[in-house]
Amino acid sequence: LKGVCRFQTQTDPAFLPHTSFETSPIVINGTMFLTGPLDQVFAINAATCAERWHYEPELTEINLLPLCCVFVNRGVAAGEGKIFVAQLDAKLVALDQRDGHVLWRVPATGNPKDDPRAGYSETMAPQYYKPATGNGLVIVGSSGAEFETKGRVTAFDAVTGVVRWQ
């Protein structure tokens, strides 16, 4: 085994001492999808590492979030022609798999009252599940237990972002 190409994720140098690269990439039809530590999503050609598109989240107050450790994102899920990413600001975002534009954004805990400034966050990769009937589900748990936040696992409709169960 040997590397065939190299891809550099772009992270603001001011954040570098406080980040960790822990993504689990997925490959679909020759495109590799991976995340950066500040919830960036990159779609790259898996054979050449040429960037096809990337998503930069609007994390305007990220320095105010009481995260336990470092800035990290562990990956994405894919289904229904979408790429799903759970963000540090406790949002779940659906991106168009073809070009990366935002299709919907919802509170990842399923509750709009759960404030990221109180410790709610997301660092894990969501999971996609396709039941025998109906739309697929995007399933994600909540982070922030070290701040005594209410933990929960929530399933969202993959097409609409509506909470299906919790």
N, C-alpha and C positions, 0 to 999 in steps of 0.2 A: 504494500500500500504506500502511496505517496500523494502529496497534495497536487492538485492540478491548477489551482488558482488561489488567490488571496483576496479577501474583501475586508476593508476597514470600515467599521462603524464610526460614525461621527458623534462624539460626545463633547459638550462644552468643557474646555479644560478646567474651568472653575469647579466643576463637579467631579472630576476624575478621582481625587483622593477619597471620595465618598460613594463610589460606584463599584458594582461587581458585575461581571459578565457571566451570566448563568443560563443562557437561553438554550432551549431544546428545539433545534430547527426541524421543520417538516418540509417535505418535498412533494409537490403535486405537478405532474406533467412537465417535469424539467425545471420548474421554478421552486427555489428554496425560499421559505419564509422564516425570518428570524427577528428577534427583538434586540434592542439596545437597552441599557440600564435605565434610561429615562423614558421608557415606554415607546421608543421609536419602533416602527415596523419596517423591515426591508424585504423587498421581493427581488431576488437576484437569479440570474441564469445559473443553474447548478453546475453547468459544465465550464462556463467561462468567468463566472463571478461578475458579469456585467449587470449593473443595477437596472431593473425594469421600472421600479417605482419605490418611493419610500413615504412613510407617514411620520409627521412630527406632531405630537399632541400639544395642545394648548395648556401647559402646566404653569400658569402664570404665578402661582403662589406656592410652588413646590418647596421652597426653603422654609415655609411656615408649617409644613406638615410634620407632626411628631412621629416620624418613622423610627422603628426600633433599632435598625441597624444601618444599612446603606441603601442607596438607590439601586434597585434591581428589578428586572422583569424576566420571568422564566420561560416565556414562549407564547405561542398563539394556538388557536384551534381553527379548523376549517370545515365548512359545510355550507350547502345552499348557495354556492358561488360567492361566499363571504369569508373573510379572515376576521377572527374575533380576538381582541386583546383586552385584558383586564389591566387597568392603570393604577398608578400610585395614588391618584386623587379619588379612588373608589368609584371609578366609572368603568362600565363595560361598553366597548365600542365595536361596531360592525363596520368593516371596510369592504368595498367592492374588490373582489379577488383580482379583477382584470387591471384596475388602475389605482386602487388605494383610496378612492374618495370615501368620505364618511357617509354611511347609509343611516345609521342611528347611533345614539349615545344615551345610556341610561345609568342610574345609580346601580353599581354592581352588587350592592347588598339587597336590592329590591325595595329599599325604603329611602325616599328622597330626604327624609329627616336625619339620616345617618351622616354626620358631618365629618369629612376627612380631618378637620382640625381637632376633632375629639379622638383621633387615632384610627378611624376606619381607613383601610388602604387595601390595595390588591398587589400582590407580587407574583402570584402563581399563574401558570398557564390554565386558561379555561379548558373545558372538555366539550366536544360536540357529540351528540347522540341522535341517531335517526330512528324513531320508533316505527313500528310496522305501518301505522297510519298517521296522517297529519304532518305538520311541520316538524323539523328537527328541533332539538333543544340544545342550548348552550348552558353548561352547568359550571358554577364557580362558587367556591367558599369565600368567606371573608377573612381578612387578616386584621391584626390589631388587638389580639387578646391580651398582650402585655399592657394595654391601656384600658383594660376591663370593658372593651366593647362587646356588644352582643354578637356572638358567633352564629353563623347560619350558612347553610348551603342553599343556593337559589338556582332554579332552572328557568331560563328565559326562552321564549319563542324565538327561534333563529331568524325568522322572517321579519317579525315586528319589534322584537325587544321587550314584549310584554311578559311580566312574571307569570309563569304557568304553575309553579309550586315552590314551596319553601319549607 
